[in-house]
């Protein structure tokens, strides 16, 4: 089971990494979603004991480890918040610049690449 | 106001140190970081007394001088007087750091104070921050003293790893001669020598003369530069256990005496002459530490006191001359003796102290120096006479050019505040030459710490032809000749200066700083080129670290397949489904397809959680996935059609790059996660405790209790994140307005 969970998490991570490298911002966001799923699967997989759900422990018998579950809950909720924010950002970018492609956006963000250079050389302290 | 406050603080410090010294000192040792064996250990012993009295005593006079000097300096540059706020706190902190360094007896503590002095000096040297030269000088001083200071820390850790303590007295008691001691001693010596501006790391000191004069007078006579020899004196019993270290000290010391002296002979700017003189004079002290023995240890301590008094007087007088005339070059000055007789006399006394003339403390310091050198064979005897002759010549030239001859630039009236400290220091120098016993007692105490055995010094005038007197006479005669042979002297000095500029360490320093900046700029440009390289900049080092961790840990039995029982047979196909959906999400270009694949991944995992006995997680996952799917659909509904079919602008070789990177990182993640999941601890201790306590927290569901109670603060943070995200989303959708 350990092997299976590790394999599933690895597929999620690999696909997430692939998507992160893409030029479309929508796919980048998808990649982040997959990587956070990978994290949650790993947390659940790291449960130290297996048994009944940790509800009403007084009934007896082995229980599943409750701590990773609590951590996974936090991760899930925060992951959702992050994704919603990212999607809203992408939406805003598309509304403002009319594209969600990084190559096209790069030309949009840098109106004066020369000015930057000048600032850096003015603060030159080395010799 | 601030200046006089600092001055008063230094005076109080001086009195406290004096009382502590008279009472015989004492030690304090408090735990600092027990897990690392670090203690706040201070001892007010002989060495601490000497340097604390020097730092506070010279501090009082320099600070008093500075109150007037700084005002004039700021007024001349049309700068607001409020800038004093950037000056006095650093000066006061510097004095405090110096006292701390003098009293610290823990190597890590020594390192901390050592760096604190460097940081203060950075801000003080760079006080005139509008001038580029001042900024560069400050940076050079900082880098050249702080980078070798890391060697001090490395040496301390090396000694700790062998002897299990950072405490210098304990190390002195236990350290054995050997390779470790030699290496650690060399590391510590490098840090100390760089701080004391010894060749080849001396070049920061002449540049640091960009600082206002009180800074030069203080940092470069009684404090910053003295910190190096202070550390040498403190750890000297350790250094003395290695012949290699002692030889290095001798060679570096004598080279510094020669290089500093010869360069001082030819300099034109007042403070430059004094800076090279400082290099040369601390070379004497380092040489003395290179010779082992009671006489040498005591002489080194005596030398430090006398030199600090004389050199701060000379710096203050140089500042007074520049303030009065507006000139800072010997070639444009001269004949000031008739117009400023008091200053000329006081400066003359200070110069005579350096030249070791009788009736000044300098005579005794050279007498002790000669006596120690004589014990160490003919080579050192000759070298010491030559060194004294060089000193006699350059300081003689300095004083004669400044105060004798025709008047070159007429001086304005000098404020007494600028004059009195020089006179006081000159009086101290004369007092030391008439009644040397207070300084002798001080130096004996300090020498006893450096030598780790009692030291007795008996400086006195003897009217006979004993060896030390003959050596002194020879030094004066040679120095007089050098003073007379102006042409030869100037040519030699210029030759050495040119050679130093061509081949010197300063060039290497500049090249390495520029090279480092270039590398850093290139890395920065590459890292911020686009999102892809930013991601790579995180992922590649993370992957490399994980790989290194795997290379360093044993792999045998580190991976287990794990049992499959009961509901796990249902989990397996679900995981396969999740995997397929993931690959679909990665491959598809249809936006709707991406959303559906993501939903399949999410709901599949929710089912897995349900089967793994985690109903709470499963329920929340279903809820979250439902919302996310809806949010995604809503967001994509507003975006144009499909994703572009092909990633354009690619070269052919790069087509396989992304899948390759993804495969490698997936495999890496697989190894890491599998290894991590394969090694569970035996007992779930925290969880068992939480399960036991859940009923007491009025809950049946342990997970709920953990979220709401045991880890309630985390949950509060999580809610805050949700709130911030919600505000962000609302603002973004509302075109920059929240409502």
Boltz contact constraints between the chains, C-beta under 6 A:
constraints:
  - contact:
      token1: [A, 1]
      token2: [B, 562]
      max_distance: 6.0
  - contact:
      token1: [A, 1]
      token2: [B, 564]
      max_distance: 6.0
  - contact:
      token1: [A, 1]
      token2: [B, 568]
      max_distance: 6.0
  - contact:
      token1: [A, 2]
      token2: [B, 560]
      max_distance: 6.0
  - contact:
      token1: [A, 2]
      token2: [B, 562]
      max_distance: 6.0
  - contact:
      token1: [A, 2]
      token2: [B, 677]
      max_distance: 6.0
  - contact:
      token1: [A, 2]
      token2: [B, 678]
      max_distance: 6.0
  - contact:
      token1: [A, 3]
      token2: [B, 561]
      max_distance: 6.0
  - contact:
      token1: [A, 4]
      token2: [B, 572]
      max_distance: 6.0
  - contact:
      token1: [A, 4]
      token2: [B, 575]
      max_distance: 6.0
  - contact:
      token1: [A, 6]
      token2: [B, 670]
      max_distance: 6.0
  - contact:
      token1: [A, 6]
      token2: [B, 673]
      max_distance: 6.0
  - contact:
      token1: [A, 6]
      token2: [B, 674]
      max_distance: 6.0
  - contact:
      token1: [A, 6]
      token2: [B, 677]
      max_distance: 6.0
  - contact:
      token1: [A, 8]
      token2: [B, 575]
      max_distance: 6.0
  - contact:
      token1: [A, 8]
      token2: [B, 578]
      max_distance: 6.0
  - contact:
      token1: [A, 8]
      token2: [B, 579]
      max_distance: 6.0
  - contact:
      token1: [A, 9]
      token2: [B, 673]
      max_distance: 6.0
  - contact:
      token1: [A, 10]
      token2: [B, 666]
      max_distance: 6.0
  - contact:
      token1: [A, 10]
      token2: [B, 669]
      max_distance: 6.0
  - contact:
      token1: [A, 10]
      token2: [B, 670]
      max_distance: 6.0
  - contact:
      token1: [A, 11]
      token2: [B, 579]
      max_distance: 6.0
  - contact:
      token1: [A, 11]
      token2: [B, 582]
      max_distance: 6.0
  - contact:
      token1: [A, 12]
      token2: [B, 582]
      max_distance: 6.0
  - contact:
      token1: [A, 13]
      token2: [B, 666]
      max_distance: 6.0
  - contact:
      token1: [A, 13]
      token2: [B, 669]
      max_distance: 6.0
  - contact:
      token1: [A, 14]
      token2: [B, 662]
      max_distance: 6.0
  - contact:
      token1: [A, 14]
      token2: [B, 666]
      max_distance: 6.0
  - contact:
      token1: [A, 15]
      token2: [B, 582]
      max_distance: 6.0
  - contact:
      token1: [A, 15]
      token2: [B, 586]
      max_distance: 6.0
  - contact:
      token1: [A, 17]
      token2: [B, 662]
      max_distance: 6.0
  - contact:
      token1: [A, 17]
      token2: [B, 665]
      max_distance: 6.0
  - contact:
      token1: [A, 18]
      token2: [B, 586]
      max_distance: 6.0
  - contact:
      token1: [A, 18]
      token2: [B, 658]
      max_distance: 6.0
  - contact:
      token1: [A, 18]
      token2: [B, 662]
      max_distance: 6.0
  - contact:
      token1: [A, 19]
      token2: [B, 586]
      max_distance: 6.0
  - contact:
      token1: [A, 20]
      token2: [B, 535]
      max_distance: 6.0
  - contact:
      token1: [A, 21]
      token2: [B, 532]
      max_distance: 6.0
  - contact:
      token1: [A, 21]
      token2: [B, 658]
      max_distance: 6.0
  - contact:
      token1: [A, 23]
      token2: [B, 647]
      max_distance: 6.0
  - contact:
      token1: [A, 24]
      token2: [B, 643]
      max_distance: 6.0
  - contact:
      token1: [A, 30]
      token2: [B, 594]
      max_distance: 6.0
  - contact:
      token1: [A, 33]
      token2: [B, 598]
      max_distance: 6.0
  - contact:
      token1: [A, 37]
      token2: [B, 601]
      max_distance: 6.0
  - contact:
      token1: [A, 42]
      token2: [B, 673]
      max_distance: 6.0
  - contact:
      token1: [A, 44]
      token2: [B, 609]
      max_distance: 6.0
  - contact:
      token1: [A, 44]
      token2: [B, 612]
      max_distance: 6.0
  - contact:
      token1: [A, 45]
      token2: [B, 677]
      max_distance: 6.0
  - contact:
      token1: [A, 46]
      token2: [B, 677]
      max_distance: 6.0
  - contact:
      token1: [A, 48]
      token2: [B, 680]
      max_distance: 6.0
  - contact:
      token1: [A, 48]
      token2: [B, 684]
      max_distance: 6.0
  - contact:
      token1: [A, 49]
      token2: [B, 684]
      max_distance: 6.0
  - contact:
      token1: [A, 53]
      token2: [B, 613]
      max_distance: 6.0
  - contact:
      token1: [A, 53]
      token2: [B, 615]
      max_distance: 6.0
  - contact:
      token1: [A, 54]
      token2: [B, 702]
      max_distance: 6.0
  - contact:
      token1: [A, 54]
      token2: [B, 703]
      max_distance: 6.0
  - contact:
      token1: [A, 55]
      token2: [B, 701]
      max_distance: 6.0
  - contact:
      token1: [A, 56]
      token2: [B, 700]
      max_distance: 6.0
  - contact:
      token1: [A, 57]
      token2: [B, 691]
      max_distance: 6.0
  - contact:
      token1: [A, 64]
      token2: [B, 613]
      max_distance: 6.0
  - contact:
      token1: [A, 65]
      token2: [B, 684]
      max_distance: 6.0
  - contact:
      token1: [A, 65]
      token2: [B, 687]
      max_distance: 6.0
  - contact:
      token1: [A, 66]
      token2: [B, 687]
      max_distance: 6.0
  - contact:
      token1: [A, 66]
      token2: [B, 702]
      max_distance: 6.0
  - contact:
      token1: [A, 66]
      token2: [B, 703]
      max_distance: 6.0
  - contact:
      token1: [A, 66]
      token2: [B, 706]
      max_distance: 6.0
  - contact:
      token1: [A, 67]
      token2: [B, 687]
      max_distance: 6.0
  - contact:
      token1: [A, 69]
      token2: [B, 614]
      max_distance: 6.0
  - contact:
      token1: [A, 69]
      token2: [B, 616]
      max_distance: 6.0
  - contact:
      token1: [A, 69]
      token2: [B, 617]
      max_distance: 6.0
  - contact:
      token1: [A, 69]
      token2: [B, 703]
      max_distance: 6.0
  - contact:
      token1: [A, 70]
      token2: [B, 703]
      max_distance: 6.0
  - contact:
      token1: [A, 70]
      token2: [B, 706]
      max_distance: 6.0
  - contact:
      token1: [A, 70]
      token2: [B, 707]
      max_distance: 6.0
  - contact:
      token1: [A, 72]
      token2: [B, 617]
      max_distance: 6.0
  - contact:
      token1: [A, 73]
      token2: [B, 617]
      max_distance: 6.0
  - contact:
      token1: [A, 73]
      token2: [B, 620]
      max_distance: 6.0
  - contact:
      token1: [A, 73]
      token2: [B, 707]
      max_distance: 6.0
  - contact:
      token1: [A, 74]
      token2: [B, 718]
      max_distance: 6.0
  - contact:
      token1: [A, 76]
      token2: [B, 620]
      max_distance: 6.0
  - contact:
      token1: [A, 76]
      token2: [B, 621]
      max_distance: 6.0
  - contact:
      token1: [A, 76]
      token2: [B, 624]
      max_distance: 6.0
  - contact:
      token1: [A, 77]
      token2: [B, 718]
      max_distance: 6.0
  - contact:
      token1: [A, 78]
      token2: [B, 718]
      max_distance: 6.0
  - contact:
      token1: [A, 78]
      token2: [B, 721]
      max_distance: 6.0
  - contact:
      token1: [A, 80]
      token2: [B, 624]
      max_distance: 6.0
  - contact:
      token1: [A, 80]
      token2: [B, 628]
      max_distance: 6.0
  - contact:
      token1: [A, 81]
      token2: [B, 721]
      max_distance: 6.0
  - contact:
      token1: [A, 81]
      token2: [B, 722]
      max_distance: 6.0
  - contact:
      token1: [A, 81]
      token2: [B, 725]
      max_distance: 6.0
  - contact:
      token1: [A, 84]
      token2: [B, 631]
      max_distance: 6.0
  - contact:
      token1: [A, 84]
      token2: [B, 729]
      max_distance: 6.0
  - contact:
      token1: [A, 85]
      token2: [B, 725]
      max_distance: 6.0
  - contact:
      token1: [A, 85]
      token2: [B, 728]
      max_distance: 6.0
  - contact:
      token1: [A, 85]
      token2: [B, 729]
      max_distance: 6.0
  - contact:
      token1: [A, 87]
      token2: [B, 635]
      max_distance: 6.0
  - contact:
      token1: [A, 88]
      token2: [B, 729]
      max_distance: 6.0
  - contact:
      token1: [A, 88]
      token2: [B, 732]
      max_distance: 6.0
  - contact:
      token1: [A, 88]
      token2: [B, 733]
      max_distance: 6.0
  - contact:
      token1: [A, 91]
      token2: [B, 635]
      max_distance: 6.0
  - contact:
      token1: [A, 92]
      token2: [B, 732]
      max_distance: 6.0
  - contact:
      token1: [A, 94]
      token2: [B, 639]
      max_distance: 6.0
  - contact:
      token1: [A, 102]
      token2: [B, 531]
      max_distance: 6.0
  - contact:
      token1: [A, 125]
      token2: [B, 135]
      max_distance: 6.0
  - contact:
      token1: [A, 125]
      token2: [B, 139]
      max_distance: 6.0
  - contact:
      token1: [A, 126]
      token2: [B, 513]
      max_distance: 6.0
  - contact:
      token1: [A, 126]
      token2: [B, 514]
      max_distance: 6.0
  - contact:
      token1: [A, 126]
      token2: [B, 517]
      max_distance: 6.0
  - contact:
      token1: [A, 127]
      token2: [B, 510]
      max_distance: 6.0
